[in-house]
Amino acid sequence: MLTTLQTAYTDTRAGDLAWCLGKEELPALAVLDRELPGIGTAVAAPAVQVQMRLLGASHQVVLDSPNGRCSETVACMPGSSTPLPFGVARRVSGWDYEFAARIETLTRGGFAGRAQELLALVADHPNGLAGTFPGDPHAFTAMLVQYSGGSVLWRTWHAYPQEGRLVATRSRLSAQT
């Protein structure tokens, strides 16, 4: 799903993003709810409810299952002391959680091409959510979630065309081993 976000572009730099686990839901500009197969090896593992939330140039993913709740937030959070990490592995509510982030710096032409490619990928995916900002078609936040091999996986992209930077994250939630 591709939408135009009805808000001003507020995040100013890729370096302003912070990461947080366990944050309550923040006001969202766009939301996509999905039910995915249960996490784990049990044949009848209960389904996982996934909510993808666009928060301006930021994102929040909230997962609920009988095991518990997990929420991931990547956003500009005033007063946050947790910068965007390049990698994290934690145990959360009976799950193994992994997070990785990278920041790409692209040329103007390379940025425009990559932005179009990512927006097309997410807009056409049944489990994708992307929001562009008025005034710049290359300013966007995009998310994609899927179930694979007993895990819920999601990827996100946060575009900063004014500095030619793209922040890409990938996360995985699996049953504890």
N, C-alpha and C positions, 0 to 999 in steps of 0.2 A: 504494500500500500504506500503510495506517495502522496504527501500532502504539503501544502504551503502553510507554514507556521505563521500565525497572526501575532507576531511580536517582533520587537527590534532585536537585532543580533547583539547579545549581551556579553558573551565570552570574548575576550579580546586577544588572548594568546593561548597557544597550545600548552605552554608552561603553567598556565593558571589552573589547569584541571587537577582535581584531587580525587582520590579513591576512598570509598568507605563501604564496609560491610555492616548490615544490620540497621541501616537508617530507615525510619518510617517513610511512607510514601510522601513525596513532595508534589506540589501542584504540577500537573502535566498539561502539555499543549496538545498531545496526541497519545492515544493508548491503543494497543492491540492485545487482546486476550487470546490465548491458545491453550488447549488441553493436549498434552503429549503423553505417550505411553509411560508407565511407571519406571522408575529408576531401579536398577538392580537385576539380579539373576532370577528372581522368583517368577514363575510363569504368569501368575496373576498379580503382579506388583501393581499397586494402586496408581492411578493416573496422577500426573503432575500438572497443576495449573500454573501457567506462565503468563505474566503480564509485562509487556514491554512498554516503557513510558519514555516519551521524549520530553525533556525538560529544557527547552530552548536548545542551546548547542551542547546539551548534556544528555545523559541517559540514566535510567533506573530500570533494573530488571528485578521482578519480585516473583519468586517461585514458592508455591504452597503444595504440600503433600502431607500424608499422614505422618511422615518422618519429622515434619516441622517446616519452618519458613526460612528462606534465605533471600536477602535483598542485597543487590549490588548497586552502588551509585557512583558514577563518574561525572563530576560536575565542578564548576567553580563554586566553592563553598566558603564564604567569608569566615575567617577565623579557623579554617581547617589546618591542622598541623600534619596531615598525612598527604604528602605529594603523590602524584601518580607513580606507582612502582612499576618496574619493568617485569617483575614476576613475584607471585605470591602462591603459597600452598597452605591451606588451612582445613581444619575439620569444623564443620558448621552444621548444627542440628541433625546429626547422624549422617552427614554427607562429607565426601571429600570434595573440596573446592579448589580450583586452580584458576589463576588469572595471569595474563601476560599483556603487556602493552609495548608499542613501539611508536616512534614519531618519525615520519618520513618528511624530508624536505625536497620539494619538487620545483622544477622550472615552471614558469607561467603556463606554457603549452602542455607540459607533462601533467600539471595539476588539473587543467581543464579536461584533458583526456581521461585521467584517472577518476575524476569526479563523475563524468558522464557514465563511465563503465560501472562504477559502484552503484550509482542511482538506478541504472537499468537493471542490474542484478537484483537489487533489493525490491524495487517497485514491482517486478514481475514474479516475485517469490511469494507463495501463500503464507509464509511465516516471516515476511519482511515488513519493516516499517521504516519509512524515511520521511524527513521533513526538511524542506528548503526554506530559506529566509527571503523575504521580500527584498528586492534590490540587488541581489547577487545570486545567480543560479548555481554557483559553485560553493555557496555557504550552506552547509547541510549537516545533519546528524542522521545516521542510518544504522539499523539494527537488523539482525537476522538470527533466528533461533531454529534449532533442529534437534531431533532425537537420533542418536547413533550409538550402537553397541552398548546399550545399557546406561548411557549418559545423556544429559541435556547439555548441548553446546550452544554458545551464542557468540556472535562477533559484532563489533560496533565500529563505526568510523565517524570521526568528528573532524570537519573540514574548516580550515582557517586560511581562506584564499588570500587575505591581506598580507600574510607572511609566508604563503606557499607551503604550509605544513598540514599534514594529515596525521591524526592520531588514530591508530588502529588498535583495538583490544580483542582478545579472545578469552573466553571463560568456559569452564567445564565443571559440571556438578555430577558426581557419581556416588553410588552407594559406597559406604565405608567398607574397606577391605580389611 
